C-alpha cells in the first residue's frame, strides 16, 4: 500500500482482507473459507490488472523502430 496508495485494486484487496479477518475473528466464517474467498478475489484482481495492462499496451502509439523490418 505504501508504494501505490491510490491503486484501486490494492485498496479493494486490502479492504477485503480486513473484512475477512474480522469475520474470522468474530467466528462468522472459518479460516479456510476466508482463505478461499481471498484467493478467488486475488486471482480476479490479477486477471483484471492483466486486462487493464493489455488495453493500455494496445492503445499506445507504436514507435517507428518497431515498424521497420528486422534482419
MDTraj code that builds the backbone (N, CA, C; nanometers):
import mdtraj as md
import numpy as np

residues = "UNK UNK UNK UNK UNK UNK UNK UNK UNK UNK UNK UNK UNK UNK UNK UNK UNK UNK UNK UNK UNK UNK UNK UNK UNK UNK UNK UNK UNK UNK UNK UNK UNK UNK UNK UNK UNK UNK UNK UNK UNK UNK UNK UNK UNK UNK UNK UNK UNK UNK UNK UNK UNK UNK UNK UNK UNK UNK UNK UNK UNK UNK UNK UNK UNK UNK UNK UNK UNK UNK UNK".split()
xyz = np.array([
    [0.0814, -0.1192, 0.0000],
    [0.0000, 0.0000, 0.0000],
    [0.0861, 0.1261, 0.0000],
    [0.2023, 0.1216, 0.0625],
    [0.2861, 0.2405, 0.0697],
    [0.3351, 0.2842, -0.0681],
    [0.3651, 0.1870, -0.1554],
    [0.4176, 0.2210, -0.2872],
    [0.3083, 0.2704, -0.3821],
    [0.1856, 0.2218, -0.3646],
    [0.0761, 0.2565, -0.4559],
    [-0.0526, 0.2854, -0.3765],
    [-0.0534, 0.3922, -0.2970],
    [-0.1671, 0.4165, -0.2075],
    [-0.2989, 0.4462, -0.2783],
    [-0.2949, 0.4850, -0.4044],
    [-0.4188, 0.5184, -0.4746],
    [-0.4644, 0.4078, -0.5702],
    [-0.3976, 0.2940, -0.5701],
    [-0.4310, 0.1849, -0.6610],
    [-0.5627, 0.1210, -0.6181],
    [-0.6682, 0.1321, -0.6996],
    [-0.7992, 0.0810, -0.6600],
    [-0.8015, -0.0701, -0.6362],
    [-0.7229, -0.1467, -0.7097],
    [-0.7207, -0.2913, -0.6873],
    [-0.6553, -0.3253, -0.5535],
    [-0.5501, -0.2543, -0.5182],
    [-0.4864, -0.2777, -0.3883],
    [-0.5761, -0.2336, -0.2737],
    [-0.6426, -0.1223, -0.2908],
    [-0.7347, -0.0741, -0.1877],
    [-0.8453, -0.1767, -0.1653],
    [-0.9005, -0.2270, -0.2738],
    [-1.0094, -0.3251, -0.2639],
    [-0.9591, -0.4549, -0.1984],
    [-0.8404, -0.5000, -0.2357],
    [-0.7843, -0.6219, -0.1762],
    [-0.7567, -0.6037, -0.0272],
    [-0.7040, -0.4890, 0.0079],
    [-0.6743, -0.4610, 0.1482],
    [-0.8023, -0.4556, 0.2313],
    [-0.9033, -0.3883, 0.1789],
    [-1.0317, -0.3800, 0.2497],
    [-1.0949, -0.5187, 0.2645],
    [-1.0854, -0.5992, 0.1603],
    [-1.1385, -0.7348, 0.1662],
    [-1.0663, -0.8151, 0.2741],
    [-0.9359, -0.8019, 0.2787],
    [-0.8575, -0.8751, 0.3790],
    [-0.8984, -0.8349, 0.5201],
    [-0.9139, -0.7056, 0.5428],
    [-0.9551, -0.6590, 0.6756],
    [-1.0928, -0.7159, 0.7117],
    [-1.1841, -0.7113, 0.6153],
    [-1.3188, -0.7632, 0.6405],
    [-1.3193, -0.9125, 0.6666],
    [-1.2425, -0.9860, 0.5890],
    [-1.2345, -1.1311, 0.6088],
    [-1.1750, -1.1628, 0.7455],
    [-1.0691, -1.0916, 0.7821],
    [-1.0080, -1.1136, 0.9137],
    [-1.1079, -1.0873, 1.0258],
    [-1.1863, -0.9841, 1.0119],
    [-1.2872, -0.9532, 1.1136],
    [-1.3900, -1.0662, 1.1235],
    [-1.4359, -1.1148, 1.0081],
    [-1.5334, -1.2239, 1.0088],
    [-1.4755, -1.3496, 1.0742],
    [-1.3489, -1.3771, 1.0482],
    [-1.2834, -1.4925, 1.1101],
    [-1.2721, -1.4713, 1.2607],
    [-1.2276, -1.3528, 1.3016],
    [-1.2136, -1.3217, 1.4445],
    [-1.3464, -1.3323, 1.5188],
    [-1.4553, -1.2942, 1.4514],
    [-1.5881, -1.2998, 1.5134],
    [-1.6506, -1.4392, 1.5057],
    [-1.5804, -1.5319, 1.4414],
    [-1.6306, -1.6682, 1.4308],
    [-1.7430, -1.6859, 1.3308],
    [-1.7589, -1.5898, 1.2405],
    [-1.8683, -1.5956, 1.1429],
    [-1.8328, -1.6809, 1.0219],
    [-1.7028, -1.6916, 0.9919],
    [-1.6560, -1.7817, 0.8868],
    [-1.5292, -1.8501, 0.9365],
    [-1.4981, -1.9635, 0.8779],
    [-1.3762, -2.0348, 0.9157],
    [-1.2552, -1.9717, 0.8474],
    [-1.1388, -2.0013, 0.9011],
    [-1.0157, -1.9550, 0.8402],
    [-1.0046, -2.0084, 0.6975],
    [-1.0389, -2.1343, 0.6788],
    [-1.0311, -2.1955, 0.5461],
    [-1.1198, -2.1226, 0.4459],
    [-1.2407, -2.0885, 0.4883],
    [-1.3332, -2.0162, 0.3993],
    [-1.2786, -1.8769, 0.3689],
    [-1.2221, -1.8106, 0.4678],
    [-1.1636, -1.6783, 0.4464],
    [-1.0501, -1.6828, 0.3457],
    [-0.9651, -1.7844, 0.3585],
    [-0.8547, -1.8005, 0.2634],
    [-0.9093, -1.8248, 0.1236],
    [-1.0094, -1.9097, 0.1139],
    [-1.0693, -1.9411, -0.0166],
    [-1.1263, -1.8159, -0.0835],
    [-1.2015, -1.7376, -0.0094],
    [-1.2612, -1.6154, -0.0636],
    [-1.1520, -1.5186, -0.1080],
    [-1.0509, -1.5000, -0.0237],
    [-0.9443, -1.4062, -0.0581],
    [-0.8691, -1.4521, -0.1825],
    [-0.8387, -1.5800, -0.1927],
    [-0.7648, -1.6312, -0.3083],
    [-0.8446, -1.6142, -0.4375],
    [-0.9738, -1.6379, -0.4332],
    [-1.0580, -1.6184, -0.5522],
    [-1.0538, -1.4724, -0.5948],
    [-1.0673, -1.3817, -0.5003],
    [-1.0656, -1.2391, -0.5320],
    [-0.9273, -1.1929, -0.5769],
    [-0.8223, -1.2525, -0.5208],
    [-0.6861, -1.2180, -0.5634],
    [-0.6653, -1.2571, -0.7096],
    [-0.7107, -1.3764, -0.7461],
    [-0.6985, -1.4196, -0.8863],
    [-0.7785, -1.3281, -0.9792],
    [-0.8970, -1.2882, -0.9346],
    [-0.9794, -1.1988, -1.0147],
    [-0.9108, -1.0644, -1.0325],
    [-0.8500, -1.0125, -0.9264],
    [-0.7802, -0.8841, -0.9337],
    [-0.6600, -0.8929, -1.0276],
    [-0.5881, -1.0054, -1.0231],
    [-0.4735, -1.0243, -1.1128],
    [-0.5201, -1.0263, -1.2574],
    [-0.6295, -1.0960, -1.2846],
    [-0.6831, -1.1008, -1.4205],
    [-0.7292, -0.9621, -1.4653],
    [-0.7935, -0.8882, -1.3746],
    [-0.8385, -0.7527, -1.4073],
    [-0.7200, -0.6622, -1.4393],
    [-0.6147, -0.6697, -1.3586],
    [-0.4948, -0.5879, -1.3819],
    [-0.4302, -0.6262, -1.5150],
    [-0.4226, -0.7539, -1.5437],
    [-0.3655, -0.8003, -1.6695],
    [-0.4450, -0.7464, -1.7882],
    [-0.5767, -0.7483, -1.7764],
    [-0.6631, -0.6949, -1.8822],
    [-0.6394, -0.5453, -1.8994],
    [-0.6328, -0.4717, -1.7886],
    [-0.6085, -0.3273, -1.7951],
    [-0.4743, -0.2983, -1.8611],
    [-0.3724, -0.3734, -1.8232],
    [-0.2399, -0.3523, -1.8819],
    [-0.2393, -0.3817, -2.0314],
    [-0.3089, -0.4868, -2.0737],
    [-0.3117, -0.5194, -2.2165],
    [-0.3864, -0.4123, -2.2944],
    [-0.4903, -0.3556, -2.2356],
    [-0.5636, -0.2466, -2.3016],
    [-0.4749, -0.1232, -2.3164],
    [-0.3938, -0.0953, -2.2162],
    [-0.3021, 0.0188, -2.2242],
    [-0.1999, -0.0022, -2.3351],
    [-0.1463, -0.1254, -2.3439],
    [-0.0471, -0.1544, -2.4479],
    [-0.1086, -0.1427, -2.5870],
    [-0.2334, -0.1861, -2.6018],
    [-0.3000, -0.1800, -2.7319],
    [-0.3245, -0.0367, -2.7767],
    [-0.3451, 0.0533, -2.6817],
    [-0.3804, 0.1904, -2.7176],
    [-0.2601, 0.2829, -2.7306],
    [-0.1403, 0.2323, -2.6980],
    [-0.0223, 0.3192, -2.7076],
    [0.0252, 0.3265, -2.8526],
    [0.0823, 0.4397, -2.8928],
    [0.1386, 0.4511, -3.0267],
    [0.2581, 0.3566, -3.0419],
    [0.2735, 0.3034, -3.1587],
    [0.3851, 0.2128, -3.1866],
    [0.5043, 0.2966, -3.2324],
    [0.6204, 0.2845, -3.1640],
    [0.7388, 0.3592, -3.2067],
    [0.7810, 0.3174, -3.3469],
    [0.8382, 0.4111, -3.4205],
    [0.8784, 0.3846, -3.5594],
    [0.9771, 0.2701, -3.5716],
    [1.0672, 0.2567, -3.4742],
    [1.1655, 0.1490, -3.4858],
    [1.1019, 0.0110, -3.4737],
    [0.9816, 0.0030, -3.4181],
    [0.9117, -0.1245, -3.4117],
    [0.8415, -0.1557, -3.5438],
    [0.8234, -0.0551, -3.6274],
    [0.7565, -0.0746, -3.7565],
    [0.8531, -0.1174, -3.8661],
    [0.9827, -0.0861, -3.8484],
    [1.0815, -0.1178, -3.9508],
    [1.1113, -0.2679, -3.9511],
    [1.1325, -0.3262, -4.0683],
    [1.1638, -0.4697, -4.0763],
    [1.2937, -0.5032, -4.0055],
    [1.2953, -0.6159, -3.9400],
    [1.4157, -0.6623, -3.8699],
    [1.4957, -0.7520, -3.9630],
    [1.6249, -0.7524, -3.9518],
    [1.7009, -0.8502, -4.0256],
    [1.8100, -0.7971, -4.1020],
])
top = md.Topology()
chain = top.add_chain()
for i, resn in enumerate(residues, 1):
    res = top.add_residue(resn, chain, resSeq=i)
    for name in ("N", "CA", "C"):
        top.add_atom(name, md.element.get_by_symbol(name[0]), res)
traj = md.Trajectory(xyz[None], top)
